[in-house]
């Protein structure tokens, strides 16, 4: 007789995917509104880029605490509180009367949004193990990957209804609804007997213990820089679409559809490979695809100084496939370095990734988005760094072969008398 999963369990991938969609919607839906926001508050392109940087910086900073707090009080209260706080910050953003007020609200959005992403990953690892965890992570990423292509199109359509204000009203409604669904449907996956006390000194001591684990660092680098290479194109979308491709705000799908196609395809492939191929095979395949995408980025940027559609955007498909092939497995490997502190590990990973993405958005994107060749070089550099991190991690965790004399001694000990 077969058994079916309870309804709450079936809802888990959708709830977690909804939490993961907060980030892409917070970033990509605002892109089409940049000209209107700039005109409303009299600010230029460089200042507008801070709408992204401030969000990411506060997101990264609070990510260091979301996981640890959830280790102490449980996953569900932290996630629900984060979504309610985000909803209130979105109300403030929609009602902003100055650019400074809008930046403050964006910072509060970032501080609250991390609760969903960071703690959501810990929920997956609390609930499942091995290939089942990889499959669920991949399913979540498949659903989440649709957000980047939907967000700019929704944002562009809302400009005709209520200008840039409408984007933040939609974010308000989405997160308020999500908070309600989480309250009703999400099960607590971190019971009281497994919780740890939240205090600053133990928290810092726990983070210090992560740093003393030698394989942790190269694995953290690999997890963080892979998406950062692709995020360089995402964060540069306003300049790529408007200045390099000379398109209107309705032209953002030319960039985001290839990205999303690749991310969804890679997540689907990762789920299919779970349990059928080794961890090393999946990650190596992801990096092989990413390196191929980098070669195409460079080749097309060299031969087509003036980007042309659709050719200049097609390598983004492969780039997204490679990122999502590697990401679920690398994330689970990182969480399993410290099984009793998965919330804290997830916090550190999110902090590193988001801090890097804030640097990409606030520094690298303005510098490199002058043409496609500079963007390709930046993405390639980060991908190569990820490959090196994965190789170093492999060397540090590879079982050591005992010297010949030790093998002989072990054989003698094992030999029956």
N, C-alpha and C positions, 0 to 999 in steps of 0.2 A: 504494500500500500504506500503510495507516495504522499508526502506532506508538502504543504505550501507555506511560504513565508507569510507571517502576519502582515496586515496592511501597513503598519508603521515601518516595518523593515523594508517593504517595497517602496515606501516614500523616501527612504534615506538618500538614495542617489540624487533625487530631484531636489531635496532640501539642501544638500551639500552643493549641488550645482548652482542653485539659486544664490547661495552664499558666495560662491566663487565668481558669479557674474557681477557682483557689486564693483569689483575692481575695474574690469573692462568698461562697464557703463560709466563709472565715475571719471574715467580718462577719455574714452573715445567719443562719448556722446557730447562732450563739451567742445571738441575740436571745431565742428562747423560754426559754433557761436563765437569763435575768437574775434572775427571782425566786428560783430555787434557789441561785444563786451568792450573791445578797445575803443570803439566810437562812443559808447555810453559813458566811460570813465576817463577818456582821453589818455590812454596808455598805448605803448607800442608793442611790437611783436616780442621783444625780449622780456618785457614785463608780463605779457600774457603767458609766456612759457612757465612763469612761476606758479600759475594756477595748477600746473602739473607737478612741479618740483615741491611746492609746499605740501601738497597732498601726500606725495610719496615719502617725504622726510618724516612727517608725523606718523604716517603709516608704519614706517620702519622703526621709529623710536618706540611706539607703543607695542609693536610686535614682540619686543623683548619681554613684555610683561603679561600679555594675553595668555600665552601658554602656561606660564608659571601660576598665574591666578587660577586657571582652569584645573591645574594639577591640585590646587588647594581646595577649591569650592565646588568643582564639578564643571563639566563642559557646557551644559545647557544654560545655566544662569549667565555665563560670560557671553555666549553667543547672542542670547535674546537681548541682554542689556546693550550690547554693541550695536545691534540693529535699531533699537529704539533711539539710541544716541545719534546714530547716523541720520535717522529720519528727522530729528529735531534740528540737526545742523543743516540739512537740506532746506528746511523751512527758512532758516536764517539766510542761507545763500540766495534763495528766491526773492527774499525781501531786502536784500542788500542795497544800501543807498550810497556806498562808496566802494572803491576797489579794495581798500584796506579791510573793510568788513567782509567782503567776499573772500579775501585770502584767509581771514581768520576762520570763517565757516568751512572753507576747504580744508584747513588744517584739522578742524574738529572731525570732519568727515573721515579724513585719513586715520586719525587716532581711533575711531570706532570701527572702521571697515575691516581692520586687521583681525578683529575677533572672529569673523566668519571664516577667513582663509586659514589662519593659523590653527585655531581650535578644530576646524572642520577636518584637517588632515589627521589630527590626533584622534578624532572620532573614528575615522576609517581604520586606523591601526588598532584602536581599542576593540573594535568590533570583529575584525577579521585578521587572518594571518596568511602568509605565503601568497600563492597564486590568486586566492580569492581576494586578498587585499589589493593586489595589482590590478585585477579585473575591475574592482569597484573604483579604484583611483582612475583607471582609464575611462570608465563610463562617465564619471563625474567630469573629467576633462573634455570628453566628447561633447557633453551638453554645454559646458561652460564655454567651449571654443566658438559656439555660435554667437556669443555676445559681442565680440569685436566687430562683426559685420553688421549686426542689427543696430548697435549703439549709434554709430555716426548717421545711419539712415534715419533712425528715430529722431536724433538730434536735429538733423536737417529739416525734417518735416515739422517739428515743433517750432522751428523758427518762424514759420508762417502763421502760427496760432497765437503764441504769446511771447515771441522773441526768445532771448536766452533764459528768461525766467521760467518758461515752461519746462525746460530740461530738468531743473531742480525740483519742480513740483512733481514731475513723473518719478524722480528718484525718491522723493518723500513717500509717495503712495506705494512704490515697489517695496521699500524697506519696511514700511509699517505693515503691509500685508505679509511680508516674509516673517516679521517678528511674531505675528499672530499664528501663522502656520507652524512655526518652530515651537511655540508654546503648546500647541495642541498635539503635534505629531512627533516631535523629536524625543527619543528616549535618552535618558542619562546613561552614558557608557563608562563613566569613571566613578565607581561606587565609593562610599565614604572610607571603607577599609583600605583602599588603595591610594588615598589622597595624602599629600604632604603639606606641611604647614608653610604658609606664605610669609616669608620674612626676607628683608633685603640681604642680610649677611649670608644665609643659606642659598639664596638665589644667586648671588655673585659667586659663592663657592661652587655651586653647581655649574655655572658657566665656565668657571676656571677649570673644572674637571673635564669639560668638553675640550678645552684648549690643550689639555695634557694628553689627550688621545691622538696620537700621531696620524692615524688614517682619517680622522674626522676632518682635518683641514683640507686636504686635496679633494675629498668628497664634497665638502661644502663649496669649494671653488667650482667644481664641475656642475653642481646643481644650480649655482647662482648665475654663472656667466652664459650658460646656453641660451636661456630666454633673453638675457640682456642683449645678445647679438641681434636677435629678431626684434627686440623692443626698440632698438635704435631706429629701425624703419617705422615702427608704430608711432613713436614719439615725434618723429620727423614728418608725420603724415600731413600736417597743414602746409609745410613748405614744399613737400614732394607734389602734393595734389595741386596746389594753387600756383606755385612758382616754377616748378620743373615740368609738370605735365600741363600747366595752364588750363586747369579745369575749374568748374564751379563747385560750391559746397556739395552738390549732388554727385560729384565725382569721386568721393571717398571710397565707395565700394570697389573701385578699380584696384585699390591697394588692399582693402580689408578682406575682400572675397578670396583672393589667393592665400592670404595668411590663414584665414579660418578653414579653408579647404584643406590646407596642409595640417593644421592642428587637429582637426577632426579625423583626418585620415591616419595620422600618426597615433592618436589615442586609440582608434579602432584596431590598428595593427598591434599595438602594445597589448591590448586585451586579448587578442587572438593568440599572441605568442606566449602568454602566461601559462606556465605548466607544460608547454610544448618545447620551448627552447630555454637554454640556461640564461641566467642573469647577464653574464658576460656577453653572450651572443646578442641579446636585445640592445644593450647599451652600445656595443661596438657597431651594430647596424645603424643605430641612431647617429653616431658620430660620422660614419661613412657617408650617410645621406646629407648631413650638415656640411661636410667638407665638399661634397659634390655641388651643393647649393652655393657655397662660397666661390667655387671655381666659376660657376655660371654667372654669379653676381659680378665678379671681376671681368670676365670675358665680355659680357654684354655692356658693362660700363665703359670698357676700353673701346669697343667697336661702335657703340652708339653714345657718343658724348651728349647728344640731345635725346633723353629717354623717349621711347616709343611704346605705344600700347598695341598689343598686350605684352610684348616680349620682355620689356624691362621689369615687369612685375611677376613674370612666371617663376623665377627662382624662389620667390617667397613661398610657393607651394611646397617645394622640397625642403626648404628651411624649416617650415612648420612641422612637416612630417618627422624630420630628424629630431627636433626639440621634443616632441611629444612621445616619440619612441623611447627616448632616454629618460625623460623626466619622472614618470611613475616609479620606475625601478630605482633610480638614484635616490629619490625621496624616501622610499621604504628602507633602503640600505642605510641612509643617514639616521632615520628614526630608530632603527634597530641597534645602533651603536650604544644607546642608553635606553633600554626597554622601560625602566621605571620613571623616566623623565622625558617621555615623548613630547609632552606639551612644551617643555623648555627647549628641547632640540628643535621643534617646529618653530618656536619663537626666534631662535638664533638664525635658522635658515631663512625665515621670512625677512628678518632684519637685514641680513647680508644681501639678499636678493633685491629687496626694495631700496636699500641704500645705494646699491650699484645702479639700479634703474633710475633713481633720482639724479645721480651723477650723469647718467646717459642722457636723461631728458634736459637737465639744466646746464650741462657743460658740453658733452660730446655732440648732442644733436645740433645746437646752434653753430658749433664749429665745423661739423662734417656735412651738414645738409646743404652745402653749396652746390654739390653735384653728386651723381650716383657713384662715381669712382671713389670719392672720399667715404661715402657711406659703406661701400663694399669693403674697403680696407679696414674700417672700424669693426664691421661685423666679422670679418675673417680673423682679426686679431683676437677677439673674444672667443671665437670657436676654437682656435688653436690652443688658447689658454685652458679651455675646458677639456680638450683632448689630453693635454699634459697632466692636468689634475687627475683624470681618470687613470692614466698610465701609472702615476705615482701611487695612487690608492691601490692599484693592482699589485704593485711591487711590495707595498707594505703589508698587505694581507695574504700574499701568496704563501702557502705552507712551505717551510724550509725543508729541504732534503737533508737528512743527517749524513755526515761523512761516512765513507766506507767502513771504517773501524767500528763506528756506532751501530751500523747495520748488522755487522757480524755479532756484536755483543747482544743486540736485541734478539737475533736468531737463536743464540745459545741459551738466553734466558727463557725463550718461548719453547725450546726443544723439550719434549717430555723425557723424564728420567725413568 
